[in-house]
Amino acid sequence: MSANILLIDDYEPTALTMKVICEEKGFSFHHAQSAQDSIKIASDTVFDLILVDINLPDKSGTDLAPQMRDLCPTAKIIGFTADKEAVEENDAGAFDSLEQKNLEVTFIEDRLNSWLYNA
């Protein structure tokens, strides 16, 4: 399966890591650095997976998630943050899952497989 993935994150190292991993796996990778940009991209493209940082510069990822769900109703929407306490204290809410940000390649590969191929 060739997945179409959108990453919404203003932290460039995350975007670069995800881009390399996704392209190596044969996935189509799109990146938005802000909520506003992500809405434009998602208006024109159907995504299988949307990864949303909960701390975006122009809007909370938690507030953005319902808009992404309206634009891409079949996509899995995963929220993520570097704040471990937020993950422990917060249930997924608007997201299918809320995860702690981790840039280790094997972790990302495992999570991508889980998000894309497990119901």
N, C-alpha and C positions, 0 to 999 in steps of 0.2 A: 504494500500500500504506500503510495506517495502522498504524504500528508502536507497540508498547507498550514503553516504555523505563523502566528503573529506574536511578536514580543513587544510589549509596551513597557519601556524602561528607559530612564534618562541616564543610567550609569553605563558608560561606554564599554568597560571591560565585560560586563554581563552580555551585552549585545554581540561583541566580537566572539566570545566563547560560544554562545548559542549559535551564531551564524556558522562557525566552523563545524560544530557538531552536526547541526541540521543538514548542511550541505554534504558532509561526508556520508550521512545516512540516506541521502537522496531526497530529503524533504525540501519543499519550497519555503524559504524563510523571508519574512517581512519584518521590518523594525519601525516602530514609532517611538519618538522620544517624549511625546506628550499625549495627553488625553485628546486634545484637539486634532492632532495628526492621526491618531488611531481611528477616530471616528471617520475621517476622510478615507483612510485606507480600507476600513471595514465596510464602508458604503459601496465599494466597488469590487470587493473580493469575498468569496466564501471561504471561511477558515474551518479547519478541523479542530484546532487547538489555539487558544488565546492565553498567553501568559501575561499577567498584569501585576506590576509593582504596585503595592498599596500606597506608596509615598511618591506620587508624581508631582512635578513642579506646578502644574496648573489645575489639578483636581485629584481628589482621593481615588485610588484604584477601586476602593469599595463603592464609591459613588458612580464610577465609570462602568462597573461590571453589568448593571442592568441595561445600560445602553448597548453594550457589546452583545448581550443576550438578545436584545431586540433586533440588532443588525445581523447576527449570526446565530440563529436559534438552535442549530444542531451542534455547535462547537462546544467542546469542554472548555471551561474558563477556570484557570488556576490563578489564584492570588499568591503573591510571594512578597517576603520582606526580609531584611537583614535583622530585624528585631525579634529575637527568640521569644521574648516575653509576650509580644503581640500574638504570636502563633499559639503559644500555650494558653493564653487567656481568651482568645477569640475563636468562636466556632466559624466555620466557613462562610456562613451567611449567604451573600450574593454569589459566592464562588462555588464551584464543584469541589474545590479543595483549597486550603490555605497552607502554604509551605514556607519553611525557612529558606532563604536564599543560600545557595551553595554552588560554587563555581567549579567543583571537582568534576572532571570529565566523566568518570564512571558513574557518579551520582546522577548527573544530568542525563546520561544515556539510559540508565535504569528507569528514571522517572519519566522520560519521554516515552519509552516503551510501555510503561504502566498506564500513563495518561491516554495514549493513543489506542492501545490494543486491549485494555481491560474495561469492562463495562462499569 
